[in-house]
Amino acid sequence: MSDDYTPNRPPTPPWQPQTGERLFEFLRGHDRFLCEWRDDGPHSVEARFFQNEDLLFTRRFATRALAVQWAEEERKAIEQ
């Protein structure tokens, strides 16, 4: 038996999604696109794109600067 066993331990709280910091948002036709970044600690940053509130795609980077640079290029591609 493990030493950290606790028979009356309260249940683990449900997972809560983390919101990020908004980089930008824009409209293309009737679709709204949102890009946000989230700091995942000292070793990575995540850039996330949403289309009409649904996660479209995400990518991790070593620095915020790289995430912002990539996000701007993706924005250009989507806007065309």
Secondary structure as UniProt FT lines:
FT   TURN            3..4
FT   TURN            7..8
FT   STRAND          21..28
FT   TURN            29..30
FT   STRAND          31..39
FT   TURN            42..43
FT   STRAND          45..51
FT   TURN            52..53
FT   STRAND          54..61
FT   HELIX           64..79
//
